[in-house]
Amino acid sequence: MKRPVVVRLSAALAGTALAAAVGVALQAPQAAAATGGVTGYATQNGGTTGGAGGATVQASTGTAIHAALCNRASSSTPIIIQVSGTINHGNTTKVSGDSCNTAADKIELKEISNVTIIGVGSGAIFDQLGIHIRDSSNIIIQNVTVRNVKKSGSPLSNGGDAIGLESTVRRVWVDHVTLEASGGESEGYDGLFDMKDDVQYVTLSYSILRNSGRGGLIGSSESDTGNGFITFHHNYYSNIDSRTPLLRGGIAHIYNNHYSGLVESGINSRAGARAKVDNNYFQNSKDVLGTFYTSEAGYWQVSGNVFNNVTWSSPGSENNPAGPNVVSNTTVSIPYAYTLDAASCVPSVVAATAGANKGLQVSNGSCTPVSPTAGPSSPAPSASPSRSTAPPPSASSSPSPQPSSSPSGTNLSLASDAGADGSSKASGTSYGNVKDGNLSTFWSPSGSTGDISVKWSSAKTVSRIVIREASGSAIGSWQVLNGATGAVLKSGSGSGTITFTATSTTKVTLRITSSSATPKVAEFETYAS
């Protein structure tokens, strides 16, 4: 039985009057905004690159966002949509096309992949209009505000969810967003960040969730337990009744978040769910962790959290608060690298970094906000002003420019202690072929995507790699990883020279996340500068 939510909220958010522009998507000549690096579970299962490597368009209306999706060559053609101004019901209509499936009452990302939506300029506000991600994969939502989305009253949008993911969704990164309501269910609002019906490999980072009855859920019922592998880090939850989040089944990693003013309950792990809860700061709140409103238990592993003026209810048949003596009752293994800020500094570092229009700053792991690294550059304009198209890669496409000769400096891949490894390789190919200095030999993954690495017995400083394909240009999108830590050093598309911040490591990995044909990596060269 679900306990009734008691809404105690501050005054409604003040409206921001911004003029809505006429709906048209324009090709953007400038580089895409800085993105920093994807983190958490969104790095797994192939990683999340969004629209990296695709065309960049600008949109100041919901209709323009839909038109950008519909004007792509296919539903998987990468695209980066830079959004500014206020997006609302008045400037959002359904747009039809072979590469899209949109709706008039929400921003619809349905049955598509490889999309980035990022707020630019003076800001992007989705006013009373939610973002709906359904049957889609490899999506990035960044630097936007979504506010006052209703499921009852007027106008209606997205079932009342600010951002909702449902029905076979994979690899989504939501970062530096502000999600807010002006009340609870009785005022017409639902969740700020909901996931249900088979959603996996998602990260919510550096975001603000506030002034709502419900923060968000993972699983819509006790039987909807196929969701999971969700990371929440460096978020600020403020003035929320419950669900920060509610987790039914699956695994969640929850670290370095700041919780303030949770009225009824906080992290609600139930129906067999397991939550790893590290170095969070809870204050002025009630029942911030446990199993609530059900007899179907969930579990948690805790470490390093601060509980400041937190009250706890007594255990009952449908309530099992974790406190006041908070201890672990399970263990959770995390497959990716991450760095924890000390819980004591979480309020200050989250205040400086979380939410839209904060300059996309992130924490460096020592409680200090830093500016992010630049994201991939967009291509030069080539389409007409009202339509942006990017032809899908194909085996017969003209190859991307590749270096005709080795760059200056020593190719560290030829060092005496260098080796190579990777994911499953195609028959007849070898990992070592990428470091033998011979362009006629190559490594291929067993499918269209996979990992290939160069490694050393002692650390090397690497800031540049060169990927040479044996023939054509099959490689689509990729990530370069610090193979020793899993950190993403660079994202982009196509082969050739790739530069990034100098990194000392024993292993560098090229993760190919899309391709037009079976990639054939002839050489994976590595350089210190």
N, C-alpha and C positions, 0 to 999 in steps of 0.2 A: 504494500500500500504506500502511495506517495504522500508525503506530508504536505499539507497546504503551505504555500509560500507566503510569508508575511512581508509585505513590501514596505520598506522604510527608505525613502529616497529623497535626495535634495531637490531643489527646484529644477525645473526643466532647463535644458541647455539653451543658452541664448542663440538665436538664429543668426547666421552670417549671410548678409545680403551680397551675393555675387551675381553679376549678370551672366546668363547662359548664352554661349555663342551659338551661331548657326551650325548645325551638325554636318561636319565634313572632315574627313581624315586627310591630313596633309603630310607629304613626305618630309621627314626631318633631316636637314643637312648636317646637324651636329651629332657628336657622339652621344651614346646613351648615357643616362645619369649613372653615377657611381653606385655600385650594388654591394660591395663587400663580398663576403663569401657565404655560401649556403652552409648551414650547420645542422647538427642533429640527425634525426632519422631521415630527413629529406635528402641526405647525402647517400643513402643506401639504395639497394635494388636498382642500380644504374645511375643514381644521382639525379639532381634537379637543376636544369640549365635554363628552363623557360624558353624564351624566344631568342636566345643567344645565337648569333650568326644570321638572323633573319633581317628583313626590312624593318626600319623604324618609322612609325607614323605618329602623328599628333592628333589628339581628339579632345574637344571641349564639350561634347554632348554624348549622351548615351547612344544615340543613333550612330554617331561617328565611330564609337567603339564597336558596335555591332557591324557596321559597314567594313571596318578594317578586318574583322574576322571573316566576313563573307567574301571579301575581295581577294583572299589568299588563293593560291593555285590549288591548294588542297586543305583538308581539315588538319593536317599535320605540318604544313609549311610554317617554319618558325617565324614569329613576329613579335616585335616589341612595340607596345602601344603606350605612348607618353600622354598622360592625362593632366589637364589643368581646368580650373574653374569648377562650377557646381553642376553635377550630374543629377537630374531629377526626372520625375514622371513627365514633366512638360517637354523635355527634349530627348526622351527615349522612346523609340518605336521599334517594332519588330522589323528585322531585315532578313530577307531570304537569299539563299544561295547554296551551291553544292558543298561549300566548305564550312557551313555554319548551321545552327539550329537555335535561333534566338527568340526572345519574348519581349513584349512591350512593358511588362511590369517589373522587370528586374534586369540586371546585367547578366546575361546568360552565357556561360562557358560550358556548353553541352556537346558531348561526343566530339571533342577536339583535343589537340595536344600542342605542346611547344609554344606557349604563350606567356609573355610578360606584360603585366599592366603596372605601370609605375607613375606615381604623381610627380610632376615637375613644376617649375616656375613658382608662383606664389601659393600653390597648393591645389589638391584635388579633393573635393568633397562630394560624396555620394549621399545626397539628402533624401531620406525616406525611401531609398532605393537600395535593395540588397544585392550582393554578388552571389550568384548561384553556380557552383561547380558540380557537374554531374557527368558520370561516364567519361571522364577525361583524365589526362595525365600530363606530367611535366609542366606545371603551372607555377608562375611566380606572381604574387600580389605584393606591391611594395609602396610605402610612402603615400598612403591615402587615408582619408577619414570616411567612415561609414556611420551614419547617425540616424536614429529615430525610425528604424524600419519596423513596420507594424504588420501583425497578422489579423488584427480586428480593428474596426474603425476605418478611417480613410486618411490617405490612400493605403492600399494593401500592397505588400511586396514580399516575396521570398519566404512566405510562411512566418514572417516576423523575425527572421535571422539576419543579422548584419552580413555575415559570411557563412554560407552553408555548403557543406560538401556531402554528396550522397551518391550511392550506387556505383560501385567499382571505380573509385578515384584513387590514383596512385601518384606519388611524388609531387607534393605541393609545398611550397615555401611561402609563408605569409610573414612579412617582415616590416617593422617600422610602420605599423598602421595604428590608427586610433578608432576603436569601436565603442560606440556609446548609445545609450537609450535615455529616456526621460521617465522611466517607471518600470513596473513589472507587468505580469500577465494581465492583471485587471485593467491596466492602462493600454493594453493592446500589443505589448512587446513580447518577444520570445527570447531566444538565445543570441548571444553575440558571436559565438564561434562554434557551430554545431557540425558534427561528423556522424554519419550513420550509413548503414547498408553497404558494408565492404569498402571502407576507406583506410588506406595504409600508407605509411612512409610520408609523414607530414611534420613540418616544423613551424611553430608559431614563436617568433622571436622579436625582442625589442618593441613590444606593442603595449598599448594602453587599452584596458577593458574597464568601463566604468558606468555607474548610474543605471544599473539594470537589475531586474529580479534574477536573471540567469546568466552566468558567465558563458557556459557552453557545455556540451555533452559529447561523449564518444559512445555511440550506441543508443538507439531510440527506445529500446525495451530490454528486459532481462534476457530475451532470446536473441537479441541483435548483438552478438558477441564476436563477430568476425572482423571487427575494426581493431586497429592497434598500430604499434610502432609510431608513436606520436611524441614529439619533443616540445616542451614549453620552457623557454629560458629568457631571462631578462625582461619579463613582462610586468606590468603594474596593474593589479586588480584592485579597484577602489569602489566602495559603496555598492556592493553586490550582495544579494540575498544568499545565493547558493550556486553550486556547479562551477567550481573554479579549478579543474572541470569535474563533471560527473563522468566516471569511467566504468563502463560495463564490458568486462572481458578485455583481453588484449594487454598490451604493455605501454606504459607512458613513462617518459623521463622528464622530471620536473625539477629544474634547478635555477638558482639565482633569480627567483621571482620575488617581487615585493607585494604583499597582501595587506590591505588596510581596510577596515570597515566591512568585514564579511559578517552579515547579520544572522544568518541561520546556520550555514555550514560552508565548508570550503572544498578541499579535494575529497571527493566522495568516490572511493574505490569499492566496487561491488561486483557481484556476479562473476567472481573468479578473476577479476582484474588484478594486475600487479603494477604498482607505481614505485619508481625509484625517486625519492624526494631528497634532494641535496642542497644544502646551503641556501635555503630560502629564508626570507624575513617576514614573519607574521606579526601583525600588531593590531591592537584594538578590535579584536575579532572573536568569534565564537566557533567552536568545533571545527577547526581549520583542516583536520585530517581524520579520516575514519570511514566506516560504512554507515550510511544513514538512510532511513526511510525504506529499509528492506531487511529481510532475514538472510538474503543471499550474500555471503561474505565476500569481501575483496581483501587485498593484501598490500603491504607497503614495506619498503626498505628505506630507512631514514639515516641521515648523517649531516652534521654541521648546521642544522637549522636553528634560528633564533625565534623564540616565542615571547613576545613582549605584550603584556596585558591581554593574554588570550584566556578565555573562559571555556570550560568544558561541561557538557551535560552528563548526567548519569547514564550508564549503560542500560539498555532495555532490549526487548525482543526485536525491535527494528532499528536500534541505534547502538553502534559500537564505536564510540569516539576513541581515537588513538591516545589521547592524553587523559590526565595531565602528565603521566609518566610515559612519554612517547618512546617506544622501542620498535625495532623491526620485527616483522613476522614472516618475511620471505626474503629471498635474494633475487636480484635482477642483474643480468649481464648486459652491458652496453657495448655494441660492436664498433663504435666510432670514437675518435679522439675528441676530448673536450677539456677545457681549462676552467676551473671553478674560481670565481671571486669569493673572498671571505664573506660570510653572511652579514657580518657587521657593517660592511660598506655597501650592501645591496641597495638600500634606499637611496643613497646618493648617486651611485653609478646608474641605476635605473632611471632616476629623475633626469639625468643628463642625456640619456640615450634613447629611452623608450618613446614611441609615438611618432606620428607623422610630423614632417617639417622640423626635424631635429638634426638635419644635416646628415642623416644616416650614420651617425656615430655609433661605434660599438665599444665594448670593453676589451682591454688587452689582457685580461686575466689577472691584473694586479690592481683592480679598482680604479683604473684610469680610463676615461673616455678617449678614443682616438678616432681619427677620420678613416673611412673605409678606403679600400683600394678601388681603382676605377674598374668599371665593368667593360664588357666588349664594345668596341666601336660599331656604330651602325654603318651600313654601306652608303656610298654616295648616292644622291638622288638619281633615279632613272625612270620612275613612273610618272604619270600625269598627276597634277596636284590633287585631284579628287579621288584617285584610286591608287592604292599601293599593292603591287603584286610581286611575289618572289617565286620564280619558277622552281618546282621541286627538283632536287638533285636527281640525276640519273646517270647510269653507267656511261652514256654517250655525251654527257655534258662536257664542256670545255674544262680542262683541269685547272685547279687553283694554281697560282704561281708557286713554283718551288725553287729553292736555291739551285743555281747552276754549278756552284762550287762551294767547298767547305768554308764556313766563316773563319776569320782569323782566330788564333788561340788553339789550345790543346783540346781535342775531343776526349773528354774524360771517359767516354764509353769504351775507349781503346786501352784504358789503363790496365795494368797487369792484374789488379785485384777486382776488375769489373766483372759482373755477371748479369744474367737476365732471367726473368721469370714472368708469369702472367696467368691469366685465366685460361680455360680450355682452348687448345690450339687446333686448327684444322689439320686434317690428315696431310702428311708430307711437308709440314712446315715446322720450324724450330724457333724457340725463344732466342737462341743465340744468334740467329741470322740478323737480328736488329743491331748487333754490335760487332759485326765481323768486317766492316768496311767494304762490303761487296754488295752493290746495288742489284745484282742478279738473284740474290737469295732474299727470302723475306719470311716474316711471321704473319699468319692470319688467325683470327679468332675462329672458333667452331661455328659461329653464326655471324650476324651483322654487327654485333657489339662485343666489347670485351676489354680487358686490361692487359697492357704490356709494360714491363718495368725494366729499368737499368739499376743495378745495385752495386755496392762496394763493401768491402770488409771494414773500411774506416770511413768516417764522414768526409764528404766533399762539399764545397760551396758551389752551388749551381744557380745561375740566374737566366740561362738561355738554353733552349733545346731546339733541335731541328728534326722534324719528322719528314722523311723522304719515302714516298710511295713507289712501289716497283713499276706501276703502270697507272695511267689516268689519275683520277682524283676521287676516290670513293669515300674517304672519311668525311662525315658530316660534323655533328657537334661533338665536343670533347671537354674533358676536364683534365688539368694537370694537377696531380696530387703529390704532396710530400708523403712518399710511401711509408716513411717511418712513423708518421703521426696520423695520417689520413686527412690532413688539412688541405683544402683546395687552394692551389697557388694561382690558377688562371682558368678561365672558361672561354670557349670560342668555337670556331668551326674551321674546317679545311686544314690541309697539311702545310708545312713550311716552317718558318722561324717563329718561335714563341718565346717571349721574354716575360719575366716576372721578378718580383723582389728577391734579391739574393738570399738563398736559404742553405743552411748547413744541414745535410741529411745523408743517410746511408742508402737512400732509395728514392727514385723519382718514377712516378707512374703516369702513363697516358691512359685515361679511361675513355674509350670511344663509346658514346651514348647514342649515336645514330650514324647511318651510312647509306649510300645509294646502291652499294654492292658489297661483296666481301672485301674488307680492307686488306691490303697487302703492304705491310710496313717493312720496307727494305732496310732502313737505317733509323735508329733512334740516337741521335748525337746529343751530347751534353757538354755544356761549356760553363766556365766560371764567370765569364763576363761577355 
